[in-house]
């Protein structure tokens, strides 16, 4: 039997049309694991620092990088937020400053068809490429890709691999990555150092 589940919606702030995902996690997930899941669900590559803002507190992997930060691996989501409708913020890449708002849409989510504790149910639009320059850089990037006459068109096409589609989102591909993550992050019976 699965633990209590949260249904979350995440949406990038300050981008139109909206880039968002709806996904399920165990309520007992630690914030460092929630970061991993967000990276997969959104399509980021975990190349930069991150943090959560819940109420007036900041949680991060490296608290020494933020004067008032707390170590995110020590806190479980259910211990910090319990109510449906509560929102909090996930920051990614402190240079490009990508802000994501998360809302708990259901704090006791039940779906008899759900076979795993991590799942992406739906979403819209592709995640911006890493290091594109935040929201202004992303807008310019998309404009250049759409306009073959744009002076940066060829450069951005080459930089992005030539196949970036801002409208594309594939929940099945995301769920495949979540399944791999579950497989590799599961608890093990033996530690590497144990034995003879």
Buried (B, 14 or more C-beta within 10 A) or exposed (E): EEEBBBBBBBBBBEBEEEBBBBBBBBBBBBBBBBBBBBBBBBBBEEEBBBBBBBEEEBBBBEBEEBEEBBBBBEBBBBEBBBEBEBEBBBBBBBEBEBBBBBBBBBBEBEEEEBEEBBBBBEBBBBBBBBBBBBBEBBBBBBEBBEEEEBEBBEEBBEBBEEEBEBEEBEBEEBBEBBEEBEEEEEEEEEEEEEEE
